[in-house]
Amino acid sequence: MLPLIQKEMLRHKWATEQEILDYYALSQITPGIIAVNVSTFVGYKIKRWRGAICAMLGIVAPSLIIITAMVYILNNVWDHPLVKGAFESVQLMVPALILPIIVRMVRQRATNIWGIFLMLLAFVLVCFNLSPILILAICGLTSGLCFLIKGGR
């Protein structure tokens, strides 16, 4: 949903690319689903609390309705090989949908060797299945050390 949300936010001029990246970053450190958080932030920016509530409901309601219907239907066909194959295919598509966002964030945020180092460190730690909280703590401490090494600049 993130590429679709980004496209619509830019098309309607609800947010700039920089604001969208900031919303993504904030949404990753706040509890909840990133797409819901991003939409809520944009809704709040445009129409304050009413906009935030409407944006959140606009993102959540269709998914809730579709998932409820799918559960009702899939309970009867879950063990069928075609259904299992379809879900395995969907799992393979998720990284491909997220990749353009990652590339854009790297291009815009990795402006120095320390930023690139921190991104690579976080990637390596994710590969070892560490807790996201532990990864944030390690990267935060490493970022602080980098700041001190650079002399506080």
N, C-alpha and C positions, 0 to 999 in steps of 0.2 A: 504493500500500500504506500510505502514511503515515496517511490518515484511518482506515483499518481498524485499524492498530496503535494509534492514539490512542484510538479507541473501546474497544478491548479492554483497554487499560491502565487506562482510567478505570473501566470496568465491573467489572474484577476488583480495583480499588483497588491496582494495582501501582505507580502513580505519580500524582502530582497534576498539574494542568494546568501549573503553574509548572515542575515537574520535567521534564515532556514538552518544554516550550519550551527548557529548558536542554539536554536531550538532543539536540534538533534542532540547536541552535547548536553543540554539541560535535561532532555527527556531520558537520556541514558543513565543519569545519576538520580532521577526521581523515580519513586515506585510506580509501577504500572507499565502498560504497553506503550511503546515509543510512539506509534501512530496516534494513539489517543492523546498522549501528552502534547505532542506537536500541535495537533488540531486544537486542543484546549488553549494552548498558549496563543495561537493565532486568533482564535475566537475572542479571547480576552483582549487582545490588542485592538481588535476592530470594534467590538461592542461590549467591552467589560464583562461583567458576570453573566449577563444574558447571552452574550456571544459565546462565552466559554462553555456554558451549559448546552446551548444548541449545537455547537461544534462537537462536543463530546457525544451527545445523543446521536448526532448525524453519523458519526463514525461507528459507534457501538451497535445501534439498533439494527442496521442491515445484517451485520455479522451474526448477531444474536438470533435473528429470525432464520437466517440460512442455516446456521449450525444446528438449531433446534430441529429444523426440518430434516437435515442430513442425518442426525442421530436417529430420528424416528425411522427413516428409510434404511440406513445402513445396518441397523440391528438385525434386519432380515437377510442381508446379503454379505455380511462382513467376511465370511470365510471363503467366498468365491475368489478364484485366482485372478480374475480381471480386476476386481476391486483392490486386492492386495498390490497388484502391479501398478495400478493407477496411483496409489498412495506412495509407493516407492519412487515413482517418477516425479511426483510433486516435491519430495524431499530433495531430489537432485536439482530442481529448478531454483530453490530458495537462494543458494549462494550466488547464482548467476544474476538474480534480481537485485541483490545487495551490492554486488561488485561495483557498479557504476558510482554509487554513493561513496564507497570506500575510496575509489580512485580520485573522485572530486575532492574529498576531504584531505587526502594525502597531498594533492597538488596545491591546495590552498593553505594548508596548515604546516606542512613540512618545509619550513623556510630556512632551517639551520640544521647543523649536524646533531644538536641535542634533541631536537624534535624528532628527527628521523631515528635516532637511537632509542628514544622512548617508545615510538611506535613499534619498532622491531622487538624491543624488550617485551612489550605487552603481547605482541603476536606470539613470541616464543612461550611466554607464560600461559597463554590460552591453549597452546598445543599440548602442554603438560596437564591440562584439565584442572588448573588451580581455580580456587574460588574467585569470582569477580571482585569480591571485597578485598581479598588478599592481593590481587593484581593491582587494584586501585591504590592500596596502601604502598606496595612496592614501587609503583611508578611515581606516586606522590613523594616518597622519600628520595627516590632517584632524582626526581625533578628538583627537589630542594638541594640535594648535593650538587647537581649541575649548576644551580644558581650560585651556590657558594664558591664553587670552583672557578666560575666566570668572574668572581669578584663582586657579586651583588648587582650585576648589570642586566 
